Amino acid sequence: MSCDPFPHHMGLDRAALRRAVERGEEDGGNVEFKERLQRDTHLADGRRESLVAQLRHRVLSGDGEAMYVLGVTDAGGIAGVEPAVFSETMDVLSLLAEEADAHIADVETWGTDDGGLVGIATVQEGSTLDAADDDHIVVGTAGHVDHGKSTLVGTLVTGAPDDGEGGTRAHLDVRPHEVERGLSADLSYGVYGFSDGDPVRMDDPSRKDDRARVVAESDRLVSFVDTVGHEPWLRTTIRGLVGQKLDYGLLTVAADDGPTETTREHLGILLATDLPTVVAITKADLVDDDRLAAVEQEIERLLRDAGRTPLPVERYGVETAIEEIDETVVPILRTSAVTMAGVDELDHLFRRLPKTTATEGDFRMYVDRTYRVTGVGAVASGTIRSGSVSAGDDLLLGPMADGSFREVEARSIEMHYHRVDEAEAGRIVGIALKGVEEREVERGMVLLPGDADPDPVREFEAEVMVLNHPTRIDTGYEPVVHLETASEAARFDPEGGQLLPGDSGRATVRFKFRPYLVEEGQRFVFREGQSKGVGTVTGVSAAD
């Protein structure tokens, strides 16, 4: 090793490691040095209880946060450990933290000259694997820019009224990964919960520990996913609508502006994907009662034109809305983030609405993101569509470009910074895979049980609806199809040769470059330039 205990190739941010080592261990401090933690040694009877007590002491000494410096000797010397040993150390530390009612909130690692690793794990009090995970609804938000979407969500998650200038939106104007460095970080931008029926709100959504507090204290969680943003068809829009497991949609319409063309498009997408949706009329404080009633009536007409039944909460009450909401019945609420009108009703709604997405059956997870973790290897993240997965399970990953599936093993599973032995449908997880390189794992692939017999699809039949197109869709039209987490160019051959804007009809869809796992009933979105549409798979053809 280098004479310098902090070799330069550790990176410019090695100062954090230097400070931690120089600070050192103190009996009443929150810093702990560990060279390595091994299952056989440190999880044995007696030793395990002692380490859990030590971790709890360190967390309490740091007012809820401890710093574990890993890969160093008791005296603070930079030893470094092999990547596989570092991975096992993290596994053991996570299990100890869980028993101490704590969790690993962040990890930084540096390499040493001899190929080893040293790292700092931040451990915070409170378990992020609360019962709320089993009662956690995910709400996809949509709405024209400046129609108060982020302001309303800011008010819901913080409980703070807006100042009339969009002040509560500022609570959410942070890099999404600063709100939740979880696996759907670039979508989720707000969370709050309920404990015994009372709201548990965030003080500062930009702080990871504030989110952890809400999760730890709540027996029910509500996460908001921004499905659209300023440009209604950005990649994350599609991903939010068809690549995530959304339970409900929340569409905002400003009372002073009324429904716009963007409102119609967003509503069309939400309804076409059969997502139970709530419409919130925002900025009710800016208009009189007559204008408010007129906007509500306009929204009712839009819904009826789309074959849906509007349910004004002002008229029928929130309990009726909870009982009746589904793919065809759409509650409409009047709200104001300034006066807090409608916030209690939305709280009541989100507290009572059932989760809609967790499904039984064999394990299935479409890969949403891939990355490589030093000492762990390839990690595939996504939302478990059905079934459950356990660490050590034999799985299939694919299809590869040639349509084949690779045999892999679920080396470990992580959820909310927590290593877990098992995860079920509806959970967002990262699965470390043994038997494949990270460069071989691609978004749009699927993980299945090892004994599955998947039939990858190059072509499928679909019922499609054209939401927007400058002229007409002809045979040979080639948009990008977003199905589950896959995004791929495809050729459309409409039945009858063409489809006009606003038309619904059948079409054969063929992926241009490679097969994917596609099944009847799956919904998808397609786009090309200004053209937009949605569809449902009605039949599949084997890959060729």
BAVEX-393232 format. One record per residue (C-alpha): residue number from 1; residue in one letter; x, y, z negated. Coordinates in Angstrom, 1 decimal, decimal comma, padded with zeros to 4 digits. Layout:
N
NUM | a | X | Y | Z
...
//
This chain:
544
1 | m | 000,0 | 000,0 | 000,0
2 | s | 001,0 | 003,6 | 000,4
3 | c | 002,7 | 005,3 | -002,6
4 | d | -000,1 | 007,9 | -002,4
5 | p | -003,1 | 006,3 | -004,3
6 | f | -005,3 | 008,4 | -002,0
7 | p | -004,0 | 007,6 | 001,5
8 | h | -004,9 | 010,2 | 004,1
9 | h | -006,9 | 007,8 | 006,3
10 | m | -009,5 | 007,6 | 003,5
11 | g | -010,9 | 010,8 | 005,1
12 | l | -011,2 | 014,4 | 004,2
13 | d | -013,9 | 013,7 | 001,7
14 | r | -011,7 | 011,5 | -000,4
15 | a | -011,6 | 014,4 | -002,9
16 | a | -014,8 | 012,9 | -004,4
17 | l | -012,9 | 009,7 | -005,2
18 | r | -009,9 | 011,6 | -006,6
19 | r | -012,2 | 013,6 | -008,9
20 | a | -013,9 | 010,5 | -010,2
21 | v | -010,7 | 008,7 | -010,9
22 | e | -009,1 | 011,7 | -012,6
23 | r | -012,2 | 012,2 | -014,7
24 | g | -011,8 | 008,7 | -015,9
25 | e | -013,8 | 006,4 | -018,2
26 | e | -014,9 | 007,8 | -021,6
27 | d | -016,8 | 006,0 | -024,3
28 | g | -019,6 | 008,5 | -024,2
29 | g | -019,4 | 009,3 | -020,5
30 | n | -021,2 | 008,2 | -017,4
31 | v | -018,2 | 006,9 | -015,3
32 | e | -017,4 | 003,2 | -015,2
33 | f | -014,4 | 001,6 | -013,4
34 | k | -014,8 | -001,9 | -011,9
35 | e | -012,4 | -003,6 | -009,7
36 | r | -014,9 | -006,2 | -008,6
37 | l | -018,1 | -007,9 | -009,7
38 | q | -018,6 | -011,6 | -008,9
39 | r | -021,8 | -013,6 | -009,2
40 | d | -020,2 | -016,7 | -010,9
41 | t | -018,3 | -014,6 | -013,4
42 | h | -020,4 | -011,5 | -014,1
43 | l | -023,9 | -012,9 | -013,9
44 | a | -023,1 | -015,8 | -016,3
45 | d | -025,0 | -015,9 | -019,6
46 | g | -023,7 | -013,5 | -022,2
47 | r | -021,6 | -011,5 | -019,7
48 | r | -024,7 | -010,5 | -017,8
49 | e | -026,5 | -009,1 | -020,8
50 | s | -023,3 | -007,2 | -021,9
51 | l | -022,9 | -005,6 | -018,4
52 | v | -026,6 | -004,6 | -018,3
53 | a | -026,3 | -002,9 | -021,7
54 | q | -023,1 | -001,2 | -020,5
55 | l | -024,9 | 000,1 | -017,4
56 | r | -027,8 | 001,3 | -019,3
57 | h | -025,5 | 003,2 | -021,7
58 | r | -023,7 | 004,8 | -018,8
59 | v | -026,9 | 006,0 | -017,2
60 | l | -028,2 | 007,4 | -020,5
61 | s | -024,9 | 009,1 | -021,1
62 | g | -025,3 | 010,9 | -017,7
63 | d | -028,8 | 012,1 | -018,3
64 | g | -030,2 | 009,5 | -015,9
65 | e | -027,3 | 009,0 | -013,6
66 | a | -024,1 | 007,0 | -013,8
67 | m | -021,1 | 006,7 | -011,4
68 | y | -019,5 | 003,3 | -010,8
69 | v | -016,1 | 003,5 | -009,2
70 | l | -015,5 | 000,2 | -007,5
71 | g | -012,3 | -001,3 | -006,3
72 | v | -010,2 | 000,4 | -009,0
73 | t | -008,5 | -001,1 | -012,1
74 | d | -009,5 | -000,3 | -015,6
75 | a | -006,8 | 002,3 | -015,7
76 | g | -008,1 | 004,0 | -012,6
77 | g | -005,5 | 002,6 | -010,1
78 | i | -006,6 | 002,2 | -006,5
79 | a | -006,7 | -001,6 | -006,0
80 | g | -009,1 | -002,0 | -003,1
81 | v | -011,0 | -005,3 | -002,5
82 | e | -011,7 | -007,3 | 000,6
83 | p | -014,9 | -006,2 | 002,4
84 | a | -016,7 | -009,5 | 001,5
85 | v | -015,8 | -009,0 | -002,2
86 | f | -017,0 | -005,4 | -002,1
87 | s | -020,3 | -006,6 | -000,6
88 | e | -020,7 | -009,2 | -003,4
89 | t | -019,8 | -006,5 | -005,9
90 | m | -022,6 | -004,3 | -004,6
91 | d | -025,0 | -007,3 | -004,8
92 | v | -024,2 | -007,9 | -008,4
93 | l | -024,3 | -004,2 | -009,3
94 | s | -027,7 | -003,9 | -007,8
95 | l | -029,0 | -006,9 | -009,8
96 | l | -027,5 | -005,5 | -013,0
97 | a | -029,1 | -002,1 | -012,2
98 | e | -032,5 | -003,7 | -011,7
99 | e | -032,4 | -005,4 | -015,0
100 | a | -031,5 | -002,0 | -016,6
101 | d | -034,5 | -000,4 | -015,0
102 | a | -032,2 | 001,6 | -012,6
103 | h | -031,3 | 001,6 | -009,0
104 | i | -028,4 | 002,3 | -006,6
105 | a | -029,1 | 005,7 | -005,1
106 | d | -026,0 | 006,3 | -003,0
107 | v | -022,8 | 004,6 | -002,0
108 | e | -019,6 | 006,1 | -000,5
109 | t | -016,7 | 003,9 | 000,6
110 | w | -013,1 | 004,5 | 001,7
111 | g | -010,6 | 002,2 | 003,3
112 | t | -007,1 | 001,4 | 001,8
113 | d | -003,9 | 000,8 | 003,8
114 | d | -004,1 | -003,0 | 003,4
115 | g | -007,6 | -003,2 | 004,7
116 | g | -009,4 | -003,1 | 001,4
117 | l | -012,3 | -001,0 | 000,2
118 | v | -012,9 | 001,3 | -002,7
119 | g | -016,2 | 003,0 | -003,3
120 | i | -018,4 | 005,1 | -005,6
121 | a | -021,9 | 003,9 | -006,3
122 | t | -024,3 | 006,4 | -007,9
123 | v | -026,8 | 004,6 | -010,2
124 | q | -029,9 | 006,4 | -011,3
125 | e | -032,5 | 005,5 | -013,9
126 | g | -035,9 | 004,2 | -012,8
127 | s | -036,7 | 001,3 | -010,5
128 | t | -037,7 | 002,1 | -007,0
129 | l | -039,3 | -001,3 | -006,6
130 | d | -042,5 | -000,4 | -008,5
131 | a | -045,9 | -001,9 | -008,2
132 | a | -046,6 | 001,1 | -005,9
133 | d | -044,8 | -000,8 | -003,1
134 | d | -047,8 | -003,1 | -003,0
135 | d | -050,2 | -000,2 | -002,9
136 | h | -048,4 | 002,3 | -000,7
137 | i | -050,3 | 003,9 | 002,2
138 | v | -048,5 | 005,6 | 005,1
139 | v | -050,3 | 008,5 | 006,7
140 | g | -049,3 | 009,7 | 010,2
141 | t | -049,8 | 013,5 | 010,5
142 | a | -050,5 | 015,3 | 013,8
143 | g | -051,7 | 018,8 | 014,9
144 | h | -050,9 | 021,7 | 017,0
145 | v | -047,9 | 023,8 | 016,0
146 | d | -048,9 | 026,5 | 013,5
147 | h | -052,1 | 024,7 | 012,6
148 | g | -050,9 | 024,2 | 009,0
149 | k | -049,9 | 020,5 | 009,0
150 | s | -046,6 | 020,8 | 007,1
151 | t | -048,0 | 023,5 | 004,8
152 | l | -051,0 | 021,2 | 003,8
153 | v | -048,6 | 018,3 | 003,3
154 | g | -046,3 | 020,5 | 001,2
155 | t | -049,2 | 021,5 | -001,0
156 | l | -050,3 | 017,9 | -001,4
157 | v | -046,9 | 016,5 | -002,4
158 | t | -046,0 | 019,4 | -004,7
159 | g | -049,4 | 020,6 | -006,0
160 | a | -048,3 | 024,2 | -005,3
161 | p | -050,6 | 026,6 | -003,5
162 | d | -049,2 | 028,3 | -000,4
163 | d | -048,3 | 032,0 | -000,4
164 | g | -050,2 | 032,6 | 002,8
165 | e | -046,9 | 032,7 | 004,7
166 | g | -046,3 | 028,9 | 004,9
167 | g | -044,2 | 028,9 | 001,8
168 | t | -045,1 | 025,3 | 000,8
169 | r | -043,9 | 024,2 | 004,2
170 | a | -040,4 | 025,3 | 003,1
171 | h | -040,5 | 022,4 | 000,6
172 | l | -040,3 | 020,1 | 003,7
173 | d | -038,0 | 022,2 | 005,8
174 | v | -035,0 | 020,0 | 005,0
175 | r | -033,1 | 017,3 | 007,0
176 | p | -035,4 | 014,3 | 006,8
177 | h | -032,6 | 012,1 | 005,5
178 | e | -032,3 | 014,5 | 002,5
179 | v | -035,9 | 013,7 | 001,6
180 | e | -035,6 | 009,9 | 002,0
181 | r | -032,4 | 008,2 | 003,1
182 | g | -034,5 | 005,1 | 003,6
183 | l | -034,9 | 003,2 | 006,9
184 | s | -037,7 | 005,4 | 008,3
185 | a | -035,8 | 008,6 | 007,2
186 | d | -036,3 | 010,5 | 010,5
187 | l | -040,0 | 010,1 | 010,2
188 | s | -041,0 | 010,3 | 006,6
189 | y | -041,1 | 013,9 | 005,3
190 | g | -043,2 | 013,8 | 002,1
191 | v | -044,4 | 011,5 | -000,6
192 | y | -046,5 | 011,7 | -003,7
193 | g | -048,3 | 009,2 | -005,9
194 | f | -050,9 | 008,5 | -008,5
195 | s | -050,6 | 007,1 | -012,0
196 | d | -053,8 | 005,9 | -013,7
197 | g | -055,7 | 008,1 | -011,1
198 | d | -053,7 | 011,3 | -011,8
199 | p | -051,5 | 012,8 | -009,1
200 | v | -047,7 | 012,5 | -009,5
201 | r | -046,2 | 015,2 | -007,4
202 | m | -042,7 | 016,2 | -006,3
203 | d | -040,9 | 019,3 | -007,7
204 | d | -038,3 | 019,4 | -005,0
205 | p | -038,7 | 017,1 | -002,0
206 | s | -035,1 | 017,7 | -000,9
207 | r | -033,8 | 015,9 | -004,0
208 | k | -033,5 | 012,1 | -003,7
209 | d | -033,9 | 011,7 | -007,5
210 | d | -037,2 | 013,6 | -007,3
211 | r | -038,5 | 011,1 | -004,8
212 | a | -037,2 | 008,2 | -007,0
213 | r | -039,0 | 009,7 | -010,0
214 | v | -042,3 | 009,9 | -008,1
215 | v | -041,9 | 006,3 | -007,0
216 | a | -041,0 | 005,1 | -010,5
217 | e | -043,9 | 006,9 | -012,2
218 | s | -046,6 | 006,0 | -009,7
219 | d | -048,8 | 002,9 | -009,4
220 | r | -049,9 | 004,1 | -005,9
221 | l | -047,9 | 005,9 | -003,3
222 | v | -048,8 | 008,1 | -000,3
223 | s | -046,1 | 008,7 | 002,3
224 | f | -046,6 | 011,2 | 005,1
225 | v | -045,0 | 010,6 | 008,5
226 | d | -044,7 | 013,4 | 011,0
227 | t | -045,7 | 011,8 | 014,2
228 | v | -045,5 | 014,8 | 016,5
229 | g | -043,6 | 018,0 | 015,5
230 | h | -043,5 | 020,9 | 017,9
231 | e | -043,3 | 018,9 | 021,1
232 | p | -046,1 | 016,4 | 020,9
233 | w | -044,3 | 013,7 | 022,8
234 | l | -040,9 | 013,6 | 021,4
235 | r | -039,4 | 010,1 | 020,9
236 | t | -040,3 | 010,2 | 017,2
237 | t | -043,9 | 010,9 | 018,1
238 | i | -044,1 | 007,6 | 020,0
239 | r | -042,1 | 005,9 | 017,4
240 | g | -044,4 | 007,2 | 014,6
241 | l | -047,5 | 006,0 | 016,4
242 | v | -046,6 | 002,6 | 017,7
243 | g | -043,3 | 001,7 | 016,0
244 | q | -044,3 | 002,2 | 012,4
245 | k | -047,0 | 000,6 | 010,3
246 | l | -049,3 | 003,5 | 009,8
247 | d | -052,4 | 003,1 | 007,7
248 | y | -054,2 | 006,3 | 008,5
249 | g | -053,9 | 009,4 | 010,7
250 | l | -054,3 | 013,0 | 009,4
251 | l | -055,0 | 015,6 | 012,2
252 | t | -055,0 | 019,3 | 011,3
253 | v | -057,0 | 021,9 | 013,1
254 | a | -056,6 | 025,6 | 012,1
255 | a | -059,9 | 027,3 | 011,4
256 | d | -058,7 | 030,6 | 013,0
257 | d | -057,7 | 028,9 | 016,2
258 | g | -059,9 | 025,9 | 016,6
259 | p | -059,2 | 022,8 | 018,7
260 | t | -056,6 | 023,3 | 021,4
261 | e | -055,5 | 021,1 | 024,3
262 | t | -052,8 | 019,7 | 022,0
263 | t | -055,4 | 018,9 | 019,4
264 | r | -057,4 | 017,0 | 022,1
265 | e | -054,2 | 015,0 | 023,1
266 | h | -053,3 | 014,2 | 019,5
267 | l | -056,8 | 013,1 | 018,7
268 | g | -056,9 | 011,0 | 021,8
269 | i | -053,7 | 009,2 | 020,9
270 | l | -054,8 | 008,6 | 017,3
271 | l | -058,2 | 007,2 | 018,3
272 | a | -056,9 | 005,3 | 021,3
273 | t | -054,5 | 003,4 | 019,0
274 | d | -057,5 | 002,6 | 016,7
275 | l | -055,9 | 004,3 | 013,7
276 | p | -058,5 | 005,3 | 011,1
277 | t | -058,2 | 009,1 | 011,1
278 | v | -059,1 | 012,1 | 008,9
279 | v | -059,5 | 015,6 | 010,4
280 | a | -058,6 | 018,4 | 008,1
281 | i | -059,7 | 021,9 | 009,1
282 | t | -056,9 | 024,1 | 007,7
283 | k | -056,7 | 027,9 | 006,9
284 | a | -060,3 | 028,0 | 005,8
285 | d | -059,5 | 031,1 | 003,8
286 | l | -058,8 | 033,1 | 006,9
287 | v | -062,4 | 032,9 | 008,4
288 | d | -066,0 | 033,3 | 007,3
289 | d | -068,5 | 030,5 | 006,8
290 | d | -070,0 | 030,9 | 010,3
291 | r | -066,6 | 030,5 | 012,0
292 | l | -065,8 | 027,5 | 009,8
293 | a | -069,1 | 025,8 | 010,7
294 | a | -068,5 | 026,5 | 014,4
295 | v | -065,1 | 024,9 | 014,4
296 | e | -066,5 | 021,9 | 012,5
297 | q | -069,2 | 021,5 | 015,1
298 | e | -066,6 | 021,8 | 017,9
299 | i | -064,6 | 019,0 | 016,3
300 | e | -067,8 | 016,9 | 015,9
301 | r | -068,4 | 017,3 | 019,7
302 | l | -064,9 | 016,2 | 020,5
303 | l | -065,3 | 013,1 | 018,3
304 | r | -068,7 | 012,2 | 019,8
305 | d | -067,2 | 012,6 | 023,3
306 | a | -064,5 | 010,1 | 022,3
307 | g | -067,2 | 007,6 | 021,2
308 | r | -066,6 | 008,3 | 017,4
309 | t | -068,9 | 009,2 | 014,6
310 | p | -068,0 | 012,4 | 012,8
311 | l | -068,6 | 012,5 | 009,0
312 | p | -068,4 | 016,0 | 007,5
313 | v | -067,3 | 015,6 | 003,9
314 | e | -069,0 | 019,0 | 003,1
315 | r | -072,3 | 017,4 | 003,9
316 | y | -071,9 | 013,7 | 002,9
317 | g | -069,3 | 013,8 | 000,1
318 | v | -065,9 | 012,2 | -000,3
319 | e | -067,2 | 008,9 | -001,7
320 | t | -069,2 | 008,3 | 001,5
321 | a | -066,1 | 009,1 | 003,5
322 | i | -064,1 | 006,5 | 001,6
323 | e | -066,7 | 003,9 | 002,2
324 | e | -067,3 | 004,6 | 005,8
325 | i | -063,9 | 005,5 | 007,3
326 | d | -062,7 | 003,1 | 010,0
327 | e | -061,7 | 003,1 | 013,6
328 | t | -065,0 | 004,6 | 014,6
329 | v | -066,0 | 006,9 | 011,7
330 | v | -063,9 | 010,0 | 011,2
331 | p | -064,2 | 012,2 | 008,1
332 | i | -063,8 | 016,0 | 008,5
333 | l | -062,7 | 018,1 | 005,5
334 | r | -062,4 | 021,9 | 005,1
335 | t | -059,1 | 022,9 | 003,4
336 | s | -057,0 | 025,8 | 002,5
337 | a | -053,4 | 025,5 | 001,1
338 | v | -053,8 | 029,0 | -000,2
339 | t | -057,0 | 028,6 | -002,3
340 | m | -056,4 | 024,8 | -002,7
341 | a | -059,9 | 024,2 | -001,3
342 | g | -060,2 | 020,6 | -000,2
343 | v | -057,0 | 019,5 | -001,9
344 | d | -058,9 | 017,7 | -004,7
345 | e | -061,0 | 015,9 | -002,1
346 | l | -057,9 | 014,8 | -000,1
347 | d | -056,3 | 013,6 | -003,4
348 | h | -059,5 | 011,6 | -004,1
349 | l | -059,5 | 010,2 | -000,6
350 | f | -055,8 | 009,1 | -000,6
351 | r | -056,1 | 007,7 | -004,1
352 | r | -058,9 | 005,4 | -003,1
353 | l | -058,3 | 004,5 | 000,6
354 | p | -057,2 | 000,8 | 001,0
355 | k | -054,0 | -000,2 | 002,7
356 | t | -054,8 | -001,5 | 006,2
357 | t | -051,5 | -002,8 | 007,6
358 | a | -050,0 | -005,6 | 005,6
359 | t | -050,7 | -008,9 | 007,3
360 | e | -050,3 | -012,6 | 006,5
361 | g | -048,7 | -015,2 | 008,8
362 | d | -045,2 | -016,1 | 009,8
363 | f | -042,4 | -013,6 | 009,3
364 | r | -042,0 | -011,0 | 012,1
365 | m | -040,0 | -007,8 | 012,1
366 | y | -039,4 | -005,6 | 015,2
367 | v | -035,9 | -004,0 | 015,0
368 | d | -036,3 | -000,2 | 014,6
369 | r | -032,7 | 000,7 | 013,9
370 | t | -029,3 | -001,0 | 013,8
371 | y | -026,1 | -000,1 | 012,1
372 | r | -023,0 | -001,6 | 010,6
373 | v | -022,1 | -001,5 | 006,9
374 | t | -018,5 | -001,9 | 006,0
375 | g | -018,1 | -005,2 | 004,1
376 | v | -021,6 | -006,3 | 005,1
377 | g | -021,7 | -006,3 | 008,9
378 | a | -024,7 | -005,9 | 011,2
379 | v | -027,9 | -004,6 | 009,6
380 | a | -031,3 | -004,5 | 011,4
381 | s | -033,9 | -002,3 | 009,8
382 | g | -037,6 | -002,0 | 010,4
383 | t | -041,1 | -002,6 | 009,0
384 | i | -042,1 | -006,2 | 008,3
385 | r | -045,1 | -006,8 | 010,5
386 | s | -046,2 | -010,1 | 008,9
387 | g | -045,2 | -012,8 | 006,5
388 | s | -042,1 | -012,6 | 004,2
389 | v | -038,4 | -013,0 | 004,4
390 | s | -035,9 | -014,2 | 001,8
391 | a | -032,1 | -013,8 | 001,6
392 | g | -030,5 | -016,9 | 003,1
393 | d | -033,4 | -017,6 | 005,6
394 | d | -032,5 | -018,9 | 009,0
395 | l | -033,9 | -016,5 | 011,6
396 | l | -034,1 | -015,9 | 015,4
397 | l | -033,1 | -012,6 | 016,9
398 | g | -034,0 | -011,5 | 020,4
399 | p | -034,7 | -011,5 | 023,1
400 | m | -031,3 | -010,8 | 024,5
401 | a | -031,0 | -009,3 | 028,0
402 | d | -031,2 | -012,8 | 029,5
403 | g | -034,3 | -013,7 | 027,4
404 | s | -032,5 | -015,9 | 024,9
405 | f | -032,8 | -015,8 | 021,1
406 | r | -029,8 | -015,9 | 018,8
407 | e | -029,7 | -018,0 | 015,6
408 | v | -028,8 | -015,7 | 012,6
409 | e | -029,0 | -015,8 | 008,9
410 | a | -030,6 | -013,1 | 006,6
411 | r | -027,4 | -012,5 | 004,5
412 | s | -029,1 | -010,0 | 002,2
413 | i | -032,1 | -007,7 | 002,1
414 | e | -032,2 | -004,1 | 000,9
415 | m | -035,2 | -001,9 | 000,1
416 | h | -035,0 | 001,6 | -001,4
417 | y | -031,3 | 001,1 | -002,2
418 | h | -032,2 | -002,1 | -004,0
419 | r | -030,9 | -005,5 | -003,0
420 | v | -033,9 | -007,9 | -003,2
421 | d | -034,3 | -011,6 | -002,8
422 | e | -037,5 | -011,4 | -000,8
423 | a | -039,6 | -008,8 | 001,0
424 | e | -043,2 | -009,0 | 002,4
425 | a | -045,3 | -007,5 | 005,1
426 | g | -045,6 | -003,7 | 005,1
427 | r | -042,2 | -003,1 | 003,6
428 | i | -039,5 | -001,2 | 005,3
429 | v | -036,2 | -003,1 | 004,9
430 | g | -032,7 | -003,5 | 006,1
431 | i | -031,6 | -007,0 | 006,7
432 | a | -027,9 | -007,8 | 006,9
433 | l | -027,4 | -010,5 | 009,6
434 | k | -024,8 | -013,2 | 009,7
435 | g | -024,0 | -014,7 | 013,1
436 | v | -024,2 | -011,6 | 015,3
437 | e | -022,3 | -008,4 | 015,9
438 | e | -023,9 | -005,0 | 015,4
439 | r | -023,4 | -004,0 | 019,1
440 | e | -025,5 | -007,0 | 020,1
441 | v | -028,5 | -006,0 | 018,1
442 | e | -030,8 | -003,5 | 019,8
443 | r | -033,9 | -001,6 | 019,0
444 | g | -037,0 | -003,4 | 020,3
445 | m | -035,7 | -006,8 | 019,5
446 | v | -037,6 | -008,9 | 017,0
447 | l | -036,7 | -011,1 | 014,0
448 | l | -038,6 | -014,4 | 013,7
449 | p | -038,4 | -017,6 | 011,6
450 | g | -035,6 | -020,0 | 012,6
451 | d | -038,1 | -022,6 | 013,8
452 | a | -040,2 | -020,3 | 015,9
453 | d | -040,6 | -020,9 | 019,7
454 | p | -040,9 | -017,4 | 021,1
455 | d | -041,7 | -016,8 | 024,8
456 | p | -040,2 | -013,5 | 026,0
457 | v | -042,3 | -011,5 | 028,4
458 | r | -041,2 | -009,6 | 031,5
459 | e | -044,7 | -008,8 | 032,7
460 | f | -048,1 | -008,3 | 031,1
461 | e | -051,7 | -007,3 | 031,8
462 | a | -053,2 | -004,4 | 030,1
463 | e | -056,2 | -002,2 | 029,7
464 | v | -054,9 | 001,4 | 030,0
465 | m | -056,3 | 004,9 | 029,5
466 | v | -054,7 | 007,9 | 031,3
467 | l | -054,8 | 010,9 | 028,8
468 | n | -053,0 | 013,3 | 031,0
469 | h | -051,5 | 013,3 | 034,6
470 | p | -051,1 | 016,0 | 037,1
471 | t | -052,6 | 014,0 | 040,0
472 | r | -053,2 | 010,3 | 039,8
473 | i | -051,4 | 007,1 | 038,9
474 | d | -050,6 | 004,9 | 042,0
475 | t | -049,1 | 001,5 | 042,5
476 | g | -045,4 | 001,6 | 041,7
477 | y | -045,8 | 004,3 | 039,0
478 | e | -042,8 | 004,0 | 036,6
479 | p | -043,2 | 005,5 | 033,1
480 | v | -041,4 | 004,6 | 029,9
481 | v | -043,5 | 002,1 | 027,9
482 | h | -043,3 | 002,3 | 024,0
483 | l | -044,5 | -001,0 | 022,6
484 | e | -043,7 | -001,8 | 018,9
485 | t | -040,1 | -000,5 | 018,6
486 | a | -039,2 | -001,1 | 022,3
487 | s | -038,8 | 001,8 | 024,8
488 | e | -038,4 | 000,6 | 028,3
489 | a | -039,0 | 001,7 | 031,9
490 | a | -041,8 | -000,3 | 033,5
491 | r | -043,7 | -000,5 | 036,8
492 | f | -047,4 | -000,1 | 036,8
493 | d | -049,7 | -001,6 | 039,4
494 | p | -053,3 | -000,4 | 038,6
495 | e | -056,2 | -002,6 | 039,6
496 | g | -057,7 | -001,0 | 042,7
497 | g | -054,5 | 000,9 | 043,4
498 | q | -054,9 | 004,0 | 041,4
499 | l | -056,1 | 005,6 | 038,1
500 | l | -057,2 | 009,2 | 037,7
501 | p | -056,7 | 011,4 | 034,6
502 | g | -059,3 | 010,4 | 032,0
503 | d | -059,8 | 007,0 | 033,7
504 | s | -059,6 | 003,7 | 031,9
505 | g | -058,8 | 000,5 | 033,8
506 | r | -056,7 | -002,6 | 034,2
507 | a | -053,1 | -002,6 | 035,3
508 | t | -050,2 | -005,0 | 035,6
509 | v | -047,1 | -003,7 | 033,7
510 | r | -043,6 | -005,1 | 034,4
511 | f | -040,5 | -004,1 | 032,5
512 | k | -037,8 | -003,0 | 034,9
513 | f | -034,6 | -004,3 | 033,2
514 | r | -035,3 | -007,0 | 030,6
515 | p | -037,9 | -009,0 | 028,8
516 | y | -039,4 | -008,4 | 025,3
517 | l | -041,7 | -010,3 | 023,0
518 | v | -045,2 | -009,0 | 023,8
519 | e | -048,5 | -010,4 | 022,6
520 | e | -052,2 | -009,9 | 023,4
521 | g | -053,8 | -007,2 | 021,4
522 | q | -050,6 | -005,1 | 020,9
523 | r | -051,0 | -001,4 | 021,7
524 | f | -048,6 | 000,8 | 023,5
525 | v | -048,0 | 004,3 | 024,8
526 | f | -046,6 | 005,3 | 028,1
527 | r | -045,2 | 008,6 | 029,4
528 | e | -043,4 | 010,1 | 032,3
529 | g | -042,8 | 013,8 | 032,5
530 | q | -046,1 | 015,4 | 031,6
531 | s | -048,0 | 012,2 | 032,1
532 | k | -049,3 | 010,4 | 029,0
533 | g | -051,4 | 007,4 | 028,3
534 | v | -052,2 | 004,5 | 026,0
535 | g | -052,9 | 000,9 | 026,6
536 | t | -053,7 | -002,5 | 025,0
537 | v | -052,0 | -005,8 | 026,1
538 | t | -054,7 | -008,2 | 027,4
539 | g | -052,5 | -011,0 | 028,8
540 | v | -048,9 | -012,0 | 029,2
541 | s | -046,7 | -013,8 | 031,8
542 | a | -043,6 | -015,7 | 030,9
543 | a | -040,2 | -014,0 | 031,7
544 | d | -038,6 | -014,9 | 035,0
//
